[in-house]
Amino acid sequence: MYQFLKAYGLFLILSGLTPLLLWMTGAISGEGFKDAALITTLWLIPLWWNPTRIRSLSAFIGIGIACLALPGLAYFLVYRQELTQSLMMILFESNQTESQEYLKNYFVWWFAAVFLVYLLVPYQLWRTLQPAQLSRSKALSYSMIAILLALTSPVNHALHGHWHLASKSIDRHFGATAPFQLILGYFNYQKQLAEVEGILLSMRKIPPLKNLTEQAKPEQTTLVLVIGESTSRLHMSLYGYPRNTNPELSKIKDELVLFDNVYSPRPNTIESLQQVLTFADQLHPNDYKNKPSLIAMMKQAGYFTIWITNQQSLTGRNTMLTTFAKQADRQYFLNNERQQNAFSFDEKVLTPFAKSLGDPHQKKLIVVHLLGTHMKYDYRYPKAFATFKSGQGLPNHALDDTQVDQIDSYDNAVRYNDWILSQLISTLKAKRQHSLLVYFSDHGEDVYDSAPYTFQGRNEATPTLPMYSIPFMVWHSNDWFNRSTTFAGIQTHRQYDNADFIYTFAEMVGLSFDGFKADESLVNTAFLQDNILVGDPFIGKLKPLPGTQQFNANKLALWNPGYLAEH
């Protein structure tokens, strides 16, 4: 058995070193190394059945693992991050010159020394291997145990007929371990890219807006749309939260137009932005399929479009986000993590944002998609922003220590988000361009905010006000073309469903077209306040969000005939 333990150590060094280093440096959780330790037992199965050939089989398997593990180790040495399918999209879509620049800029001499040590230790273990003996019955028993350890979760899903969950489980557990990391990553990259290309092809067939016109502006015009993540305005001091979570934005509060009664249409990123960035809404959820997106509208108006994102870019869940990004003329994908519970601070967006502001196009739209305050909250801010501790300043709701820690982490993430926004605004302001910046979050988050103060997160089936209450603010340069008309004396307390954002943004930037709805534009004098309808529009009836006003019951009755009888 000693020979097999040495072979296991050999394989574990080759497949588990990178996830171990990622764990030790705090880039990801220890789950990746745990998976590597379990999955590595599978490589012992051929050895158990052929113990006399342990040296030759170990050499064959070890060389294969090493060849496919080296790219992941190299990427860790450069970026201290995990090699993922999102990164593969960037690498495979880079041209030869960009690839050469990558190698020239980042490959240093000591990488070779690390690779040598990485290979030398397993080689020394291999040299000590000796032929072994093992009965067929023990080989069978050990093999069954190894399979049980490595494949319990996907096999359990498959036995219950949940093949999609089985596939996701394999991706989750095998995706961090060489050689499966590279193989599964490439397979998933191709799969998700095909889905993205299919959706893009469909979107390209959508006819443009009819009679699109734009009001005259100065030659150099820059529009910035900043999309937050999971940030509730109920945790922002700009909106009255008792903790000082907005020290930087508060300094320029007089320069901001703060709308304080805006709600997301749905409590999840994809479903929300599928409406916010298109003409779809809760009553017409499929309109994203037959009408242009916001990016397509702006390109039709002659804007050069840039998409900068710190969201995961090519995962099964984020296909639609990647599709929106790929519609833009230029993209910056900055988050290549496989897991959401990994450090990818939003300050990553600042450099490409500053670079994009210097782009020479006379009209440009820059979309910045932040990771914001997404769970797990303590991954969303550097230690320097760990301001709130021990629940100081929180209302007394008999919260336990774990709940208090969660709120502290969330508020620290909000405070870091405040700094990011202030940096974006100050960088834009310094360019002295004719410019406008809009910020909102995709949805909110309930962090023990609603009685009985036991829930954290989002659940569309049991909606609460914090899940949908989002910040919505505007900054514009002093010379913005319609500041004295559209923004002068504007009412900021009207109830608004952000699913109608495309109309509001069009009016802010001076676009008009056939089918424009003035009553859906938050900055139009003809605006009619919205009923905030929540629920999945594809599978069930909608209902008003508790805690919001209801304005037009007849409109609700058109969608849900039982509404008037129930209320």
C-alpha positions in Angstrom: 0.0 0.0 0.0 3.0 2.3 0.6 3.7 2.3 -3.1 0.2 3.5 -3.9 0.4 6.2 -1.3 3.5 7.5 -3.0 1.8 7.4 -6.4 -1.2 9.3 -4.8 1.2 12.0 -3.5 2.8 12.3 -7.0 -0.6 12.8 -8.6 -1.8 15.2 -5.9 1.2 17.5 -6.2 0.6 17.7 -10.0 -3.1 18.3 -9.8 -3.6 19.9 -6.4 -0.7 22.4 -6.1 -2.4 25.3 -7.9 -5.7 25.0 -6.1 -3.7 24.8 -2.8 -1.8 27.9 -3.7 -5.0 29.7 -4.6 -6.5 28.7 -1.3 -3.5 29.7 0.7 -3.3 33.2 -0.9 -7.1 33.7 -0.3 -8.0 33.9 -4.0 -10.6 31.1 -3.6 -12.0 28.9 -0.9 -10.5 25.5 0.1 -13.1 23.6 -1.9 -10.9 23.4 -5.0 -8.1 21.7 -3.1 -10.6 19.4 -1.4 -12.0 18.4 -4.8 -8.5 17.8 -6.1 -7.7 15.5 -3.1 -10.8 13.4 -3.7 -10.6 13.3 -7.5 -6.9 12.4 -7.5 -7.9 9.0 -6.1 -9.4 8.1 -9.5 -5.9 8.0 -10.9 -5.0 5.1 -8.6 -7.6 2.8 -10.2 -5.4 1.8 -13.1 -2.6 1.2 -10.7 -4.7 -1.0 -8.4 -5.7 -3.2 -11.3 -2.1 -3.3 -12.7 0.1 -3.1 -9.6 3.1 -4.6 -11.3 3.1 -1.8 -13.9 2.9 1.0 -11.3 5.9 2.9 -12.6 5.0 3.0 -16.3 1.3 3.8 -15.6 2.3 6.5 -13.1 4.7 8.0 -15.6 2.0 8.1 -18.4 -0.7 9.5 -16.1 1.7 12.0 -14.4 3.0 13.4 -17.7 -0.6 13.9 -18.9 -1.6 15.7 -15.8 1.5 17.9 -15.7 1.1 19.0 -19.3 -2.4 20.2 -18.7 -1.7 21.6 -15.3 1.1 23.9 -16.2 -1.1 26.6 -17.9 -3.1 26.9 -14.7 0.0 27.2 -12.6 1.5 29.8 -14.9 -1.7 31.9 -14.8 -1.6 31.7 -11.0 2.0 33.0 -11.0 1.0 36.0 -13.1 -2.4 36.9 -11.8 -2.9 35.0 -8.5 -6.2 33.8 -10.0 -7.7 30.6 -11.3 -7.7 29.6 -15.0 -11.3 29.5 -16.2 -13.4 29.3 -19.3 -13.8 33.1 -19.1 -10.1 33.5 -19.5 -10.1 31.0 -22.4 -12.6 33.3 -24.2 -10.1 36.1 -23.9 -7.1 34.0 -24.9 -8.7 32.4 -27.9 -10.1 35.6 -29.1 -6.8 37.5 -28.8 -4.8 37.9 -32.0 -1.2 36.6 -32.4 0.3 40.0 -31.6 -1.7 40.3 -28.4 -0.6 36.8 -27.3 3.1 37.6 -28.0 2.8 40.8 -26.0 1.2 38.8 -23.2 4.2 36.4 -23.1 6.7 39.2 -23.4 5.2 41.3 -20.6 4.4 38.6 -18.1 6.7 35.7 -18.5 9.8 36.1 -16.2 12.8 33.9 -15.7 11.9 32.5 -12.3 8.7 30.9 -13.8 11.0 28.3 -15.3 12.5 27.7 -11.8 9.1 27.2 -10.3 8.1 24.8 -13.1 11.3 22.8 -12.6 10.6 22.4 -8.8 7.0 21.6 -9.6 8.1 18.7 -11.8 11.1 17.6 -9.9 9.4 16.7 -6.7 6.9 14.3 -8.4 9.8 12.9 -10.5 11.7 12.0 -7.3 8.6 10.3 -5.9 8.2 8.4 -9.2 11.8 7.2 -9.1 11.1 5.4 -5.7 8.1 3.5 -7.0 8.4 -0.3 -7.0 6.1 -2.9 -8.4 3.4 -3.9 -5.9 0.9 -6.7 -5.3 -2.9 -6.3 -4.8 -5.7 -8.8 -5.0 -8.5 -8.4 -7.5 -11.0 -8.2 -4.7 -9.1 -5.3 -3.0 -8.7 -3.6 -6.3 -12.4 -3.7 -6.8 -13.2 -2.5 -3.3 -10.7 0.4 -3.5 -12.0 1.4 -6.9 -15.6 1.6 -5.7 -14.5 3.7 -2.8 -12.6 6.1 -5.1 -15.5 6.4 -7.4 -17.8 7.0 -4.4 -15.5 9.8 -3.1 -15.1 11.6 -6.4 -18.5 11.1 -8.0 -21.1 10.9 -5.2 -22.8 14.2 -6.1 -23.1 13.8 -9.9 -24.1 10.1 -9.7 -26.8 10.9 -7.1 -28.3 13.6 -9.4 -28.1 11.3 -12.4 -29.9 8.4 -10.5 -32.7 10.8 -9.9 -32.9 11.8 -13.5 -31.4 15.3 -12.9 -28.9 15.2 -15.7 -28.5 19.0 -15.8 -27.6 19.1 -12.1 -25.3 16.1 -12.6 -23.4 18.1 -15.3 -23.2 21.2 -13.2 -21.9 19.1 -10.3 -19.1 17.7 -12.5 -18.2 21.2 -13.7 -18.1 22.4 -10.1 -16.0 19.6 -8.6 -13.8 18.7 -11.5 -13.4 22.2 -12.9 -10.6 23.2 -10.5 -8.5 20.1 -10.9 -6.0 19.3 -13.6 -6.3 17.9 -16.2 -10.1 18.3 -16.1 -9.7 22.0 -15.5 -8.4 22.7 -19.0 -10.6 20.0 -20.7 -13.9 21.1 -19.1 -13.0 24.7 -19.4 -12.4 24.5 -23.1 -15.6 22.4 -23.6 -17.7 24.9 -21.6 -16.1 27.8 -23.4 -17.1 26.3 -26.8 -20.6 25.5 -25.5 -21.3 28.9 -24.0 -19.7 30.7 -26.9 -22.1 28.9 -29.3 -25.0 30.0 -27.2 -23.8 33.6 -27.2 -23.3 33.6 -30.9 -26.7 32.1 -31.5 -28.4 34.9 -29.4 -26.3 37.5 -31.1 -27.3 36.2 -34.5 -30.9 36.5 -33.5 -30.4 40.0 -32.2 -28.7 41.1 -35.4 -31.9 40.1 -37.3 -34.0 42.5 -35.2 -34.9 45.6 -37.3 -33.6 48.9 -36.1 -35.7 51.6 -34.5 -37.7 53.6 -37.0 -37.1 57.3 -37.4 -34.4 57.5 -34.8 -33.2 61.1 -34.3 -30.9 62.8 -31.8 -30.8 66.3 -30.5 -27.7 68.3 -31.3 -24.8 68.1 -28.9 -21.2 69.3 -28.7 -18.7 67.3 -30.8 -17.1 65.3 -28.0 -19.9 63.5 -26.0 -19.3 60.7 -23.5 -22.1 58.7 -21.9 -21.4 56.4 -19.0 -23.7 53.7 -17.7 -22.6 52.1 -14.4 -24.5 49.0 -13.5 -24.2 47.9 -9.8 -24.8 44.5 -8.3 -27.0 43.5 -5.4 -26.8 47.0 -3.8 -29.9 48.1 -1.9 -30.4 51.9 -1.5 -31.7 51.0 2.0 -28.1 50.5 3.0 -26.8 53.7 1.5 -26.4 56.8 3.7 -27.2 58.9 0.7 -30.7 57.6 1.0 -31.0 57.9 4.8 -29.3 54.8 6.1 -27.8 55.5 9.6 -24.4 54.2 8.9 -22.0 56.3 6.8 -21.7 54.0 3.8 -21.4 56.9 1.3 -18.6 59.2 2.6 -17.3 59.9 -0.9 -20.5 60.4 -2.8 -21.8 62.6 0.1 -19.0 65.0 -0.7 -20.5 65.6 -4.2 -24.1 65.1 -3.3 -25.1 68.5 -4.7 -23.7 67.4 -8.1 -25.9 64.3 -8.2 -29.5 63.8 -9.1 -30.8 61.2 -6.7 -34.0 59.3 -7.5 -35.2 57.7 -4.3 -38.2 55.6 -5.4 -36.8 53.3 -8.1 -37.2 49.5 -8.2 -35.7 46.7 -10.1 -38.2 44.5 -12.1 -36.8 41.2 -10.9 -34.4 40.3 -8.0 -31.8 38.5 -10.1 -29.1 39.9 -12.4 -29.9 38.2 -15.7 -33.7 38.4 -15.5 -33.5 42.1 -14.4 -31.1 43.3 -17.0 -32.9 41.4 -19.7 -35.7 44.0 -19.1 -33.6 47.0 -18.0 -31.4 46.9 -21.1 -34.1 46.2 -23.6 -37.7 47.1 -24.3 -39.0 44.1 -22.4 -40.9 44.5 -19.1 -43.0 42.5 -16.7 -46.0 42.7 -18.9 -44.1 42.1 -22.1 -41.2 39.8 -21.0 -40.4 38.5 -24.5 -39.9 41.9 -26.2 -36.1 41.6 -25.8 -36.4 39.0 -28.6 -38.0 41.3 -31.2 -36.9 44.9 -30.3 -33.4 46.3 -30.2 -31.3 46.4 -27.0 -30.0 49.6 -25.5 -26.6 48.9 -27.0 -28.1 48.4 -30.4 -30.0 51.6 -30.0 -26.9 53.6 -29.2 -24.9 52.1 -32.0 -27.7 53.0 -34.4 -27.4 56.6 -33.1 -23.8 56.6 -34.0 -22.1 55.9 -30.7 -19.0 53.9 -30.3 -19.8 51.4 -27.5 -17.5 50.0 -24.9 -18.4 47.4 -22.3 -16.2 47.0 -19.1 -17.2 44.2 -16.8 -16.0 42.7 -13.5 -18.8 40.1 -13.7 -18.0 36.5 -14.6 -18.2 36.6 -18.4 -18.7 33.1 -19.8 -20.6 30.9 -17.5 -23.9 29.1 -18.1 -25.6 31.6 -15.8 -24.1 34.7 -17.5 -24.7 33.9 -21.1 -27.1 36.8 -21.6 -24.7 39.2 -19.9 -21.9 38.2 -22.3 -24.3 38.6 -25.2 -25.0 42.2 -24.2 -21.3 42.8 -23.8 -20.5 41.2 -27.2 -22.9 43.7 -28.9 -20.5 46.5 -27.9 -17.7 47.6 -30.3 -15.1 46.9 -27.6 -15.1 44.7 -24.5 -13.0 44.4 -21.4 -13.7 41.1 -19.5 -11.9 41.5 -16.1 -13.2 38.7 -13.9 -12.0 35.3 -15.0 -12.9 33.5 -11.7 -14.7 30.1 -11.9 -16.4 30.7 -8.5 -18.3 33.8 -7.4 -16.7 33.4 -3.9 -13.4 34.8 -5.1 -11.6 38.1 -4.8 -12.1 40.3 -7.9 -12.3 43.9 -6.6 -14.1 46.4 -8.7 -11.1 48.7 -8.8 -10.1 46.6 -11.8 -12.5 48.7 -13.9 -10.7 51.9 -13.2 -7.8 51.5 -15.6 -9.8 50.4 -18.7 -12.3 53.1 -17.9 -9.7 55.8 -17.9 -8.3 54.4 -21.1 -11.8 54.4 -22.7 -12.3 58.0 -21.8 -9.3 58.8 -24.0 -10.8 57.0 -27.0 -10.9 59.5 -29.9 -14.5 58.7 -31.1 -16.6 61.8 -31.0 -19.6 60.0 -29.5 -19.1 57.1 -27.2 -21.0 55.1 -24.6 -19.1 53.3 -21.9 -20.9 50.6 -19.9 -19.2 49.6 -16.6 -20.7 46.5 -15.0 -19.5 46.1 -11.4 -19.5 43.1 -9.1 -20.7 45.5 -6.4 -22.0 44.0 -3.2 -22.7 40.5 -4.5 -22.7 37.6 -2.0 -20.4 36.5 -0.4 -20.0 40.1 0.8 -16.5 39.8 2.4 -15.1 39.0 -1.0 -16.2 42.3 -2.3 -13.9 44.8 -0.6 -10.2 45.1 0.4 -9.3 44.9 4.1 -8.8 48.7 4.2 -12.6 49.1 3.8 -13.5 46.9 6.7 -14.9 49.9 8.6 -18.0 48.4 10.2 -17.5 45.9 13.0 -19.5 44.4 15.9 -22.8 45.7 14.7 -22.2 49.3 15.9 -25.0 51.6 14.7 -27.4 48.9 13.7 -31.0 48.8 14.9 -31.7 46.4 17.7 -33.5 43.5 16.1 -32.2 40.7 18.3 -29.8 39.6 15.6 -27.2 36.9 16.4 -23.5 37.3 15.8 -23.5 35.6 12.4 -26.3 37.9 11.2 -24.5 41.0 12.5 -21.2 39.9 10.8 -23.2 39.6 7.5 -24.6 43.1 7.8 -21.2 44.5 8.7 -19.7 42.8 5.6 -22.5 44.0 3.4 -22.2 47.6 4.6 -18.4 47.5 4.1 -19.0 46.3 0.5 -21.5 49.2 0.0 -18.8 51.6 1.3 -16.2 50.2 -1.1 -18.8 50.6 -3.9 -19.2 54.2 -2.9 -15.4 54.7 -3.4 -15.5 53.0 -6.8 -18.3 55.2 -8.0 -16.6 58.4 -6.7 -13.5 57.4 -8.6 -15.4 56.8 -11.8 -17.1 60.2 -11.5 -13.9 62.1 -10.6 -12.1 60.5 -13.5 -14.9 61.4 -15.9 -15.1 65.0 -14.5 -11.3 65.5 -14.9 -11.6 64.8 -18.7 -13.8 68.0 -19.0 -15.9 66.4 -21.7 -19.6 66.9 -22.5 -20.7 64.0 -20.4 -23.3 62.2 -18.4 -23.1 59.3 -16.0 -26.0 57.1 -14.8 -25.7 54.6 -12.0 -28.2 52.0 -10.8 -28.0 48.5 -9.3 -29.5 45.5 -11.1 -31.5 44.6 -8.0 -31.3 45.0 -4.2 -30.7 42.6 -1.4 -32.5 41.8 1.9 -29.8 41.6 4.6 -32.0 40.9 7.6 -33.9 44.1 6.9 -37.4 42.7 6.9 -39.4 41.4 9.9 -38.9 38.9 11.4 -35.3 39.7 10.5 -34.3 36.1 9.7 -33.8 36.2 5.9 -30.7 37.2 3.9 -30.6 37.2 0.1 -33.3 37.3 -2.5 -36.4 35.1 -3.2 -38.8 36.0 -5.9 -41.5 33.8 -4.4 -41.5 35.8 -1.2 -40.6 39.3 -2.3 -39.6 42.0 0.2 -38.9 45.7 -0.4 -35.1 45.6 0.1 -34.8 42.9 -2.7 -36.1 45.5 -5.3 -35.2 48.9 -3.8 -32.2 50.2 -5.8 -30.2 53.3 -6.0 -30.6 55.4 -9.1 -28.4 58.5 -9.6 -27.2 60.8 -12.4 -24.1 63.0 -12.7 -23.6 65.3 -15.7 -21.2 67.9 -16.7 -22.1 71.6 -16.3 -22.5 72.0 -20.0 -24.8 69.0 -20.5 -27.0 70.0 -23.4 -30.5 69.5 -21.7 -29.5 70.2 -18.1 -31.8 73.3 -18.0 -34.8 71.6 -19.5 -34.8 67.8 -18.7 -33.1 68.0 -15.4 -34.2 71.4 -14.1 -36.7 71.1 -11.3 -37.0 67.4 -11.9 -39.2 65.3 -9.5 -37.0 62.6 -7.9 -39.6 60.9 -5.6 -41.9 59.4 -8.2 -42.3 55.6 -8.2 -40.5 54.0 -11.1 -40.0 50.5 -12.5 -36.4 50.3 -13.9 -37.6 47.9 -16.6 -38.5 51.2 -18.5 -34.9 52.5 -18.3 -34.4 52.5 -22.0 -37.0 55.2 -22.4 -35.5 57.3 -19.6 -32.0 56.9 -20.9 -33.1 57.8 -24.5 -34.6 61.0 -23.2 -31.6 61.9 -21.1 -29.3 61.7 -24.1 -31.8 63.3 -26.5 -33.0 60.4 -28.6 -36.4 60.0 -30.1 -38.0 57.3 -32.3 -41.3 55.8 -33.3 -42.8 54.1 -30.4 -41.1 56.3 -27.7 -43.3 56.3 -24.6 -43.1 59.6 -22.8 -45.1 58.3 -19.9 -42.4 55.6 -19.2 -39.6 58.2 -19.0 -38.7 59.2 -15.5 -37.4 62.5 -16.7 -40.4 63.4 -18.8 -43.2 65.7 -17.6 -45.7 63.2 -18.9 -44.4 60.4 -16.8 -47.0 58.3 -15.0 -45.9 56.5 -11.9 -45.5 52.8 -12.2 -47.0 49.9 -10.3 -44.2 47.7 -9.2 -45.2 44.2 -10.3 -43.1 41.3 -9.1 -42.9 37.6 -9.8 -41.8 35.5 -12.7 -43.8 36.7 -15.7 -43.2 33.5 -17.7 -44.8 31.0 -15.2 -47.3 32.8 -13.0 -49.4 35.9 -12.2 -47.8 39.1 -11.1 -48.5 40.9 -7.8 -47.6 44.4 -6.5 -44.4 44.6 -4.5 -45.4 44.9 -0.8 -44.7 48.4 0.6 -45.1 50.2 -2.8 -48.0 52.3 -4.0 -50.6 51.1 -6.5 -51.8 53.6 -9.1 -53.8 51.8 -11.9 -55.7 48.8 -10.8 -57.3 48.4 -14.2 -53.9 47.9 -15.8 -53.2 45.2 -13.2 -56.5 43.5 -14.0 -55.6 43.2 -17.6 -52.6 41.0 -16.6 -54.2 39.2 -13.7 -58.1 39.1 -14.0 -58.4 37.9 -10.4 -56.5 40.9 -9.0 -59.5 43.2 -8.5 -61.5 40.5 -6.8 -58.6 39.7 -4.5 -58.0 43.3 -3.5 
